[in-house]
Amino acid sequence: MNKTKFAILGCGRIAFKHLEAIEGNSEKAEIVAVCDVVEDRAKEYGEKLNVPYFTSLTEMLKQENIEIVSLCTPSGMHPKHGIEVAQSGKHVLTEKPMGTNYKEAKELINTCDREGVQLHVVHQNRLNTTIDTLKKAVEILKDKSVDFDFDGDMQPDVALNEEYKELYPFSSIVG
């Protein structure tokens, strides 16, 4: 079975999680290149993984064996980097947010569509217990009337139903 060949752009904090996920699926995926504008970080990752390292995304994208680039750069850089990756014919895996505004995000989506590559956005918080609790609260409240009363302090005073209060007595929004 052929492995999916990943490159990592941005060798900072979040890159470790991407490396961990790829290495945890080593029967299906492998890292073939890394890139960071800070040469020491790129070199450290490259040597550790025994793969080529780059300080230029444009140069890294010349590598023919890369299928998908994992964007682990600061949020404001995701659209620019994702567009360059897509234009090189490689798939894009980006950390959230994919853009800091609608226009940037839409441009990234349109470029990926036009170039015929896939765009994937990491949403690891969907497994977060706080997010799960919020989802359950929304489910309980979806058909209920919720009264948000802003009294000038920009914090809502919320009147919730008894079912919610019973399930989430710790909630700071229970009125």
Z-matrix of the N, CA and C atoms (Angstrom, degrees):
N
C 1 1.461
C 2 1.532 1 109.07
N 3 1.321 2 116.48 1 132.00
C 4 1.461 3 121.01 2 177.25
C 5 1.520 4 110.26 3 -74.75
N 6 1.311 5 115.49 4 138.53
C 7 1.456 6 120.81 5 178.15
C 8 1.528 7 109.86 6 -89.31
N 9 1.338 8 116.31 7 145.71
C 10 1.456 9 121.19 8 173.27
C 11 1.517 10 107.80 9 -72.71
N 12 1.317 11 115.67 10 131.92
C 13 1.461 12 120.87 11 -173.98
C 14 1.523 13 110.85 12 -102.68
N 15 1.335 14 114.62 13 114.84
C 16 1.457 15 123.37 14 -176.36
C 17 1.520 16 111.40 15 -102.14
N 18 1.323 17 115.14 16 148.32
C 19 1.459 18 122.58 17 165.31
C 20 1.523 19 106.31 18 -120.71
N 21 1.318 20 116.29 19 147.77
C 22 1.464 21 121.77 20 178.85
C 23 1.521 22 108.04 21 -110.34
N 24 1.327 23 116.52 22 125.88
C 25 1.466 24 121.91 23 173.99
C 26 1.520 25 107.92 24 -107.58
N 27 1.318 26 116.28 25 115.76
C 28 1.457 27 121.49 26 -177.98
C 29 1.518 28 109.77 27 99.72
N 30 1.309 29 116.95 28 106.45
C 31 1.475 30 121.63 29 -175.62
C 32 1.522 31 111.42 30 -103.94
N 33 1.312 32 116.91 31 38.91
C 34 1.452 33 121.51 32 177.64
C 35 1.515 34 111.70 33 -91.47
N 36 1.341 35 115.82 34 -152.53
C 37 1.464 36 122.97 35 -173.90
C 38 1.522 37 114.38 36 -55.04
N 39 1.311 38 117.42 37 -51.74
C 40 1.468 39 120.42 38 -172.18
C 41 1.523 40 111.97 39 -72.72
N 42 1.324 41 117.24 40 -21.74
C 43 1.469 42 120.38 41 179.83
C 44 1.522 43 110.95 42 -57.28
N 45 1.324 44 116.91 43 -35.31
C 46 1.456 45 120.68 44 179.84
C 47 1.525 46 111.07 45 -57.62
N 48 1.319 47 117.01 46 -41.24
C 49 1.471 48 120.58 47 179.70
C 50 1.527 49 111.16 48 -64.89
N 51 1.326 50 116.51 49 -39.41
C 52 1.464 51 119.88 50 177.76
C 53 1.529 52 110.30 51 -66.18
N 54 1.316 53 115.81 52 -43.77
C 55 1.467 54 119.74 53 177.51
C 56 1.529 55 110.70 54 -59.76
N 57 1.314 56 115.63 55 -44.06
C 58 1.462 57 121.53 56 179.69
C 59 1.534 58 110.65 57 -59.73
N 60 1.321 59 116.45 58 -44.18
C 61 1.474 60 120.80 59 -179.16
C 62 1.529 61 111.07 60 -66.31
N 63 1.324 62 116.39 61 -42.55
C 64 1.462 63 120.25 62 -179.48
C 65 1.524 64 109.86 63 -67.71
N 66 1.312 65 116.98 64 -45.92
C 67 1.467 66 120.13 65 178.77
C 68 1.526 67 111.73 66 -64.72
N 69 1.326 68 116.79 67 -30.78
C 70 1.465 69 121.07 68 177.12
C 71 1.518 70 112.68 69 -70.82
N 72 1.306 71 116.26 70 -12.70
C 73 1.463 72 122.08 71 177.11
C 74 1.526 73 109.67 72 -121.11
N 75 1.322 74 116.09 73 40.48
C 76 1.459 75 121.64 74 -171.80
C 77 1.527 76 114.28 75 -62.82
N 78 1.327 77 116.87 76 -18.62
C 79 1.462 78 118.38 77 176.45
C 80 1.533 79 111.11 78 -74.93
N 81 1.349 80 116.95 79 -16.84
C 82 1.465 81 121.09 80 -177.10
C 83 1.523 82 113.47 81 -118.21
N 84 1.322 83 117.60 82 -18.72
C 85 1.465 84 120.35 83 -171.84
C 86 1.522 85 111.23 84 -143.91
N 87 1.326 86 114.83 85 154.14
C 88 1.458 87 119.59 86 175.91
C 89 1.531 88 109.27 87 -150.79
N 90 1.329 89 115.01 88 155.39
C 91 1.453 90 121.74 89 177.46
C 92 1.523 91 107.32 90 -94.92
N 93 1.345 92 115.49 91 129.97
C 94 1.462 93 119.39 92 -177.17
C 95 1.530 94 112.70 93 -117.20
N 96 1.345 95 117.93 94 -8.54
C 97 1.468 96 120.96 95 178.43
C 98 1.522 97 109.33 96 -166.07
N 99 1.337 98 115.48 97 154.56
C 100 1.461 99 121.77 98 174.50
C 101 1.524 100 108.50 99 -135.33
N 102 1.335 101 114.89 100 156.40
C 103 1.459 102 120.11 101 -178.73
C 104 1.520 103 109.62 102 -148.38
N 105 1.320 104 115.46 103 138.73
C 106 1.459 105 121.35 104 173.46
C 107 1.526 106 107.10 105 -155.16
N 108 1.323 107 117.23 106 146.14
C 109 1.464 108 120.07 107 179.00
C 110 1.527 109 111.06 108 -69.74
N 111 1.323 110 116.65 109 -20.86
C 112 1.466 111 121.09 110 175.28
C 113 1.529 112 106.63 111 -90.98
N 114 1.307 113 115.57 112 107.84
C 115 1.467 114 120.13 113 -172.11
C 116 1.521 115 113.14 114 -58.66
N 117 1.327 116 117.94 115 -39.12
C 118 1.471 117 120.00 116 -179.49
C 119 1.528 118 111.66 117 -59.80
N 120 1.338 119 116.22 118 -40.30
C 121 1.478 120 118.72 119 178.96
C 122 1.518 121 110.85 120 -68.47
N 123 1.331 122 116.91 121 -44.38
C 124 1.467 123 120.27 122 178.65
C 125 1.520 124 110.20 123 -59.68
N 126 1.318 125 116.43 124 -45.17
C 127 1.463 126 121.69 125 -179.01
C 128 1.531 127 110.95 126 -63.12
N 129 1.330 128 116.08 127 -44.54
C 130 1.469 129 120.05 128 179.67
C 131 1.530 130 110.98 129 -58.39
N 132 1.332 131 117.25 130 -48.77
C 133 1.469 132 120.74 131 179.32
C 134 1.524 133 110.88 132 -65.01
N 135 1.331 134 115.60 133 -44.66
C 136 1.463 135 119.55 134 -178.92
C 137 1.512 136 112.49 135 -59.76
N 138 1.337 137 116.25 136 -45.38
C 139 1.466 138 119.74 137 -179.84
C 140 1.519 139 111.62 138 -68.68
N 141 1.311 140 116.71 139 -40.04
C 142 1.471 141 120.82 140 178.84
C 143 1.529 142 110.72 141 -60.99
N 144 1.332 143 116.47 142 -40.34
C 145 1.462 144 121.42 143 -176.54
C 146 1.526 145 112.89 144 -92.88
N 147 1.334 146 115.28 145 -6.53
C 148 1.462 147 120.47 146 -177.35
C 149 1.530 148 112.12 147 58.15
N 150 1.343 149 115.12 148 47.57
C 151 1.467 150 122.34 149 177.96
C 152 1.531 151 108.35 150 -131.68
N 153 1.324 152 117.11 151 160.50
C 154 1.463 153 119.14 152 176.54
C 155 1.529 154 110.82 153 -63.06
N 156 1.330 155 116.06 154 145.88
C 157 1.458 156 120.55 155 176.32
C 158 1.525 157 109.43 156 -123.04
N 159 1.336 158 114.38 157 151.61
C 160 1.461 159 121.48 158 -175.02
C 161 1.522 160 109.71 159 -137.43
N 162 1.321 161 116.13 160 157.34
C 163 1.468 162 121.81 161 171.21
C 164 1.520 163 110.31 162 -111.36
N 165 1.318 164 117.04 163 1.59
C 166 1.463 165 122.58 164 -179.63
C 167 1.527 166 109.63 165 -128.78
N 168 1.309 167 116.51 166 123.28
C 169 1.461 168 120.59 167 176.64
C 170 1.521 169 110.16 168 -60.39
N 171 1.322 170 116.29 169 -43.84
C 172 1.471 171 120.62 170 -179.10
C 173 1.524 172 110.64 171 -56.43
N 174 1.327 173 117.26 172 -43.36
C 175 1.469 174 120.99 173 179.39
C 176 1.525 175 110.67 174 -68.00
N 177 1.319 176 117.39 175 -42.06
C 178 1.465 177 119.90 176 -179.57
C 179 1.526 178 110.88 177 -61.85
N 180 1.329 179 116.42 178 -39.22
C 181 1.464 180 120.09 179 -176.85
C 182 1.527 181 113.30 180 -67.11
N 183 1.313 182 117.37 181 -12.32
C 184 1.472 183 120.73 182 175.51
C 185 1.520 184 111.80 183 -72.98
N 186 1.322 185 117.17 184 -13.65
C 187 1.465 186 121.70 185 178.72
C 188 1.529 187 108.54 186 -71.47
N 189 1.305 188 116.28 187 119.09
C 190 1.466 189 120.96 188 -174.88
C 191 1.526 190 113.72 189 -72.32
N 192 1.326 191 117.66 190 -21.72
C 193 1.464 192 119.19 191 -175.06
C 194 1.533 193 113.36 192 -81.74
N 195 1.320 194 119.00 193 -6.29
C 196 1.466 195 121.78 194 179.66
C 197 1.528 196 109.49 195 -78.15
N 198 1.331 197 116.40 196 129.10
C 199 1.466 198 121.25 197 176.86
C 200 1.522 199 112.09 198 -104.60
N 201 1.326 200 116.00 199 -36.14
C 202 1.465 201 120.57 200 -176.14
C 203 1.529 202 108.91 201 -142.25
N 204 1.331 203 115.60 202 138.58
C 205 1.457 204 120.62 203 179.22
C 206 1.523 205 108.62 204 -111.44
N 207 1.303 206 114.30 205 126.60
C 208 1.459 207 121.82 206 178.76
C 209 1.529 208 107.87 207 -92.87
N 210 1.343 209 116.38 208 114.55
C 211 1.463 210 122.24 209 -177.17
C 212 1.522 211 110.10 210 -86.85
N 213 1.312 212 115.93 211 109.63
C 214 1.467 213 122.74 212 -179.76
C 215 1.525 214 109.69 213 -118.39
N 216 1.295 215 115.94 214 36.81
C 217 1.460 216 123.09 215 -177.58
C 218 1.530 217 109.64 216 -97.77
N 219 1.332 218 118.52 217 171.81
C 220 1.470 219 119.96 218 177.06
C 221 1.535 220 111.57 219 -57.81
N 222 1.328 221 116.05 220 147.88
C 223 1.472 222 123.15 221 -173.99
C 224 1.519 223 114.30 222 -48.03
N 225 1.292 224 117.93 223 -44.09
C 226 1.457 225 120.75 224 -176.67
C 227 1.513 226 114.10 225 -66.92
N 228 1.323 227 116.95 226 -12.00
C 229 1.460 228 121.50 227 -178.19
C 230 1.530 229 113.34 228 -95.57
N 231 1.313 230 118.30 229 -14.28
C 232 1.461 231 121.80 230 -173.95
C 233 1.522 232 114.03 231 -55.01
N 234 1.340 233 119.96 232 -48.58
C 235 1.468 234 118.43 233 -178.92
C 236 1.529 235 112.72 234 -61.58
N 237 1.317 236 116.80 235 -48.15
C 238 1.469 237 120.72 236 -178.69
C 239 1.528 238 110.18 237 -58.63
N 240 1.321 239 116.88 238 -49.30
C 241 1.459 240 120.58 239 -179.30
C 242 1.531 241 111.23 240 -66.22
N 243 1.323 242 116.75 241 -43.38
C 244 1.459 243 120.38 242 -179.50
C 245 1.520 244 112.29 243 -61.42
N 246 1.313 245 116.28 244 -39.54
C 247 1.470 246 120.53 245 178.87
C 248 1.524 247 110.09 246 -64.96
N 249 1.328 248 117.20 247 -44.13
C 250 1.471 249 120.00 248 178.42
C 251 1.525 250 111.07 249 -62.33
N 252 1.330 251 116.17 250 -42.10
C 253 1.466 252 120.22 251 178.52
C 254 1.526 253 109.90 252 -61.88
N 255 1.328 254 117.44 253 -48.30
C 256 1.470 255 121.69 254 -179.07
C 257 1.525 256 111.09 255 -60.57
N 258 1.309 257 116.47 256 -42.14
C 259 1.466 258 120.30 257 -179.61
C 260 1.525 259 112.04 258 -65.46
N 261 1.326 260 116.99 259 -19.36
C 262 1.467 261 120.12 260 176.45
C 263 1.533 262 111.25 261 -87.04
N 264 1.341 263 116.54 262 -1.87
C 265 1.459 264 120.97 263 178.39
C 266 1.516 265 114.74 264 87.05
N 267 1.316 266 116.36 265 13.44
C 268 1.464 267 120.25 266 -179.63
C 269 1.531 268 110.12 267 -106.12
N 270 1.309 269 116.77 268 150.23
C 271 1.458 270 122.09 269 179.39
C 272 1.531 271 109.82 270 -71.92
N 273 1.331 272 115.45 271 156.77
C 274 1.470 273 122.25 272 -175.01
C 275 1.532 274 109.84 273 -119.29
N 276 1.330 275 115.77 274 126.91
C 277 1.461 276 122.76 275 170.04
C 278 1.521 277 105.63 276 -119.48
N 279 1.326 278 116.69 277 111.96
C 280 1.457 279 119.17 278 -175.40
C 281 1.515 280 111.74 279 -116.40
N 282 1.304 281 113.97 280 144.44
C 283 1.453 282 119.87 281 169.38
C 284 1.529 283 107.22 282 -66.04
N 285 1.304 284 116.48 283 159.45
C 286 1.452 285 120.78 284 175.33
C 287 1.526 286 109.56 285 -79.61
N 288 1.254 287 120.32 286 152.91
C 289 1.460 288 125.68 287 -12.38
C 290 1.524 289 110.30 288 -78.08
N 291 1.327 290 115.95 289 154.91
C 292 1.466 291 118.38 290 179.21
C 293 1.521 292 110.94 291 -72.35
N 294 1.332 293 116.64 292 -16.87
C 295 1.459 294 122.27 293 175.97
C 296 1.510 295 109.02 294 -161.58
N 297 1.306 296 116.54 295 156.29
C 298 1.466 297 119.04 296 -179.97
C 299 1.516 298 112.13 297 -91.10
N 300 1.337 299 116.36 298 -2.77
C 301 1.458 300 120.60 299 172.72
C 302 1.526 301 109.05 300 -152.20
N 303 1.309 302 115.13 301 166.89
C 304 1.468 303 121.42 302 -175.56
C 305 1.524 304 111.80 303 -59.69
N 306 1.319 305 117.17 304 -44.79
C 307 1.463 306 121.55 305 -175.90
C 308 1.532 307 110.87 306 -59.50
N 309 1.342 308 116.87 307 -46.28
C 310 1.468 309 120.77 308 179.26
C 311 1.523 310 111.29 309 -63.34
N 312 1.314 311 116.32 310 -45.43
C 313 1.462 312 120.42 311 -178.90
C 314 1.529 313 110.59 312 -62.53
N 315 1.321 314 116.45 313 -43.68
C 316 1.469 315 121.20 314 179.79
C 317 1.528 316 110.79 315 -64.11
N 318 1.324 317 117.10 316 -38.96
C 319 1.467 318 120.64 317 178.09
C 320 1.529 319 110.85 318 -63.54
N 321 1.317 320 116.67 319 -40.37
C 322 1.459 321 120.63 320 177.09
C 323 1.529 322 110.55 321 -63.99
N 324 1.311 323 117.10 322 -46.64
C 325 1.467 324 121.51 323 178.87
C 326 1.525 325 110.24 324 -59.88
N 327 1.321 326 116.93 325 -48.26
C 328 1.468 327 121.17 326 -178.78
C 329 1.526 328 111.78 327 -61.74
N 330 1.321 329 116.77 328 -40.37
C 331 1.470 330 120.17 329 179.12
C 332 1.521 331 110.35 330 -64.46
N 333 1.315 332 117.23 331 -44.97
C 334 1.464 333 120.32 332 178.38
C 335 1.522 334 110.86 333 -60.83
N 336 1.326 335 116.72 334 -43.38
C 337 1.467 336 120.63 335 177.57
C 338 1.529 337 110.89 336 -61.14
N 339 1.308 338 116.14 337 -48.08
C 340 1.464 339 121.59 338 -177.56
C 341 1.535 340 111.24 339 -62.46
N 342 1.329 341 116.73 340 -37.84
C 343 1.463 342 121.36 341 -177.59
C 344 1.533 343 112.48 342 -85.19
N 345 1.340 344 116.66 343 -7.96
C 346 1.463 345 120.55 344 178.33
C 347 1.517 346 113.70 345 71.98
N 348 1.340 347 116.02 346 31.46
C 349 1.467 348 120.05 347 177.57
C 350 1.524 349 109.56 348 -114.47
N 351 1.303 350 115.41 349 160.85
C 352 1.459 351 120.83 350 -179.55
C 353 1.521 352 110.53 351 -88.14
N 354 1.322 353 115.40 352 145.90
C 355 1.461 354 123.23 353 174.92
C 356 1.519 355 107.71 354 -120.12
N 357 1.314 356 116.57 355 124.68
C 358 1.463 357 122.62 356 177.77
C 359 1.524 358 108.32 357 -123.90
N 360 1.329 359 116.39 358 135.49
C 361 1.461 360 121.60 359 179.49
C 362 1.528 361 108.23 360 -116.29
N 363 1.331 362 115.79 361 127.33
C 364 1.464 363 121.47 362 -179.35
C 365 1.526 364 109.28 363 -71.46
N 366 1.323 365 115.86 364 128.16
C 367 1.468 366 122.24 365 176.40
C 368 1.525 367 108.45 366 -131.04
N 369 1.324 368 116.54 367 61.00
C 370 1.458 369 120.22 368 -175.70
C 371 1.516 370 113.33 369 -64.22
N 372 1.331 371 118.60 370 -19.33
C 373 1.462 372 120.10 371 -178.05
C 374 1.520 373 113.36 372 -72.28
N 375 1.322 374 117.51 373 -8.26
C 376 1.467 375 117.96 374 177.81
C 377 1.519 376 110.81 375 -64.81
N 378 1.333 377 117.87 376 -16.55
C 379 1.460 378 122.47 377 178.80
C 380 1.525 379 112.22 378 -100.71
N 381 1.306 380 117.31 379 1.50
C 382 1.453 381 123.65 380 -179.05
C 383 1.531 382 108.98 381 -73.43
N 384 1.336 383 118.43 382 135.74
C 385 1.467 384 121.26 383 -176.73
C 386 1.522 385 112.28 384 -63.13
N 387 1.323 386 117.87 385 -34.08
C 388 1.467 387 119.77 386 177.64
C 389 1.520 388 110.37 387 -65.52
N 390 1.324 389 116.83 388 -42.27
C 391 1.460 390 121.22 389 178.37
C 392 1.524 391 109.68 390 -64.93
N 393 1.326 392 117.15 391 -40.42
C 394 1.462 393 121.03 392 178.19
C 395 1.527 394 110.70 393 -61.05
N 396 1.322 395 117.03 394 -42.19
C 397 1.467 396 121.39 395 177.22
C 398 1.518 397 110.67 396 -62.63
N 399 1.315 398 116.46 397 -42.21
C 400 1.465 399 120.71 398 178.10
C 401 1.523 400 110.97 399 -62.65
N 402 1.338 401 117.32 400 -42.32
C 403 1.470 402 120.92 401 177.97
C 404 1.534 403 110.66 402 -59.57
N 405 1.339 404 116.07 403 -43.20
C 406 1.467 405 119.99 404 179.33
C 407 1.529 406 110.73 405 -63.40
N 408 1.323 407 116.47 406 -40.22
C 409 1.464 408 120.50 407 178.89
C 410 1.524 409 110.58 408 -63.58
N 411 1.320 410 116.50 409 -43.26
C 412 1.464 411 120.67 410 178.69
C 413 1.518 412 110.08 411 -62.17
N 414 1.322 413 117.38 412 -41.58
C 415 1.460 414 121.21 413 179.11
C 416 1.532 415 110.92 414 -60.78
N 417 1.323 416 116.81 415 -43.44
C 418 1.465 417 121.10 416 179.12
C 419 1.529 418 110.37 417 -64.21
N 420 1.315 419 115.82 418 -39.24
C 421 1.462 420 120.50 419 -173.08
C 422 1.522 421 114.50 420 -89.76
N 423 1.320 422 118.76 421 -7.42
C 424 1.458 423 120.10 422 -170.50
C 425 1.530 424 114.04 423 -58.84
N 426 1.297 425 117.94 424 -32.01
C 427 1.465 426 120.57 425 179.35
C 428 1.520 427 112.55 426 -106.26
N 429 1.305 428 116.67 427 12.20
C 430 1.461 429 121.49 428 -176.91
C 431 1.520 430 110.00 429 -105.99
N 432 1.290 431 114.68 430 162.24
C 433 1.451 432 120.64 431 174.76
C 434 1.522 433 108.26 432 -93.25
N 435 1.325 434 115.88 433 125.86
C 436 1.457 435 121.29 434 178.73
C 437 1.521 436 106.90 435 -117.74
N 438 1.319 437 115.53 436 128.87
C 439 1.461 438 121.30 437 -177.80
C 440 1.524 439 109.91 438 -103.22
N 441 1.330 440 115.73 439 108.82
C 442 1.462 441 120.42 440 175.55
C 443 1.517 442 108.12 441 -95.40
N 444 1.314 443 116.58 442 117.56
C 445 1.460 444 121.86 443 -179.05
C 446 1.523 445 108.56 444 -116.32
N 447 1.324 446 115.77 445 103.44
C 448 1.457 447 119.91 446 178.13
C 449 1.521 448 107.87 447 -85.70
N 450 1.320 449 116.36 448 120.79
C 451 1.463 450 119.87 449 -176.02
C 452 1.528 451 112.20 450 -103.08
N 453 1.323 452 116.17 451 26.95
C 454 1.450 453 119.64 452 176.58
C 455 1.508 454 113.88 453 99.76
N 456 1.344 455 117.73 454 -16.89
C 457 1.458 456 119.03 455 -179.00
C 458 1.531 457 112.10 456 -94.73
N 459 1.335 458 116.61 457 6.55
C 460 1.459 459 124.41 458 -179.30
C 461 1.520 460 113.58 459 63.12
N 462 1.324 461 117.23 460 13.18
C 463 1.454 462 121.57 461 174.14
C 464 1.528 463 107.12 462 -110.22
N 465 1.339 464 117.59 463 125.53
C 466 1.459 465 118.40 464 -176.93
C 467 1.528 466 112.06 465 -72.92
N 468 1.307 467 115.30 466 137.36
C 469 1.456 468 121.43 467 168.70
C 470 1.524 469 103.63 468 -96.92
N 471 1.315 470 117.35 469 113.43
C 472 1.455 471 121.22 470 -170.16
C 473 1.516 472 111.18 471 -110.75
N 474 1.317 473 115.12 472 130.45
C 475 1.463 474 120.48 473 174.00
C 476 1.527 475 106.87 474 -98.45
N 477 1.308 476 117.56 475 113.43
C 478 1.455 477 122.03 476 -176.71
C 479 1.521 478 110.83 477 -111.05
N 480 1.305 479 115.11 478 162.70
C 481 1.460 480 119.37 479 -179.69
C 482 1.530 481 111.36 480 -73.91
N 483 1.315 482 115.80 481 163.16
C 484 1.465 483 122.08 482 -176.25
C 485 1.526 484 112.46 483 -64.69
N 486 1.345 485 117.30 484 -34.06
C 487 1.468 486 120.98 485 179.90
C 488 1.539 487 109.73 486 -60.58
N 489 1.308 488 116.76 487 -43.14
C 490 1.464 489 121.25 488 179.73
C 491 1.525 490 110.01 489 -66.45
N 492 1.320 491 116.44 490 -45.67
C 493 1.469 492 120.09 491 -178.80
C 494 1.524 493 111.50 492 -60.24
N 495 1.332 494 116.04 493 -36.66
C 496 1.452 495 120.41 494 179.97
C 497 1.530 496 111.55 495 -69.62
N 498 1.344 497 117.26 496 -41.03
C 499 1.461 498 121.35 497 -179.60
C 500 1.524 499 113.09 498 -73.95
N 501 1.342 500 116.50 499 -33.71
C 502 1.469 501 120.59 500 -173.68
C 503 1.518 502 110.69 501 -129.17
N 504 1.336 503 117.92 502 63.90
C 505 1.466 504 120.14 503 -177.78
C 506 1.538 505 112.70 504 -67.41
N 507 1.323 506 116.84 505 -17.60
C 508 1.455 507 121.89 506 -179.49
C 509 1.517 508 112.40 507 -81.67
N 510 1.327 509 116.96 508 -10.08
C 511 1.455 510 120.56 509 -172.94
C 512 1.526 511 111.96 510 -62.96
N 513 1.315 512 115.22 511 135.15
C 514 1.467 513 120.04 512 179.46
C 515 1.520 514 111.84 513 -79.36
N 516 1.340 515 117.47 514 -7.65
C 517 1.466 516 118.45 515 -179.67
C 518 1.526 517 112.63 516 -99.40
N 519 1.313 518 116.96 517 -0.50
C 520 1.464 519 118.44 518 179.56
C 521 1.513 520 109.39 519 -70.58
N 522 1.344 521 115.26 520 123.36
C 523 1.454 522 120.55 521 -176.60
C 524 1.495 523 112.98 522 -88.87
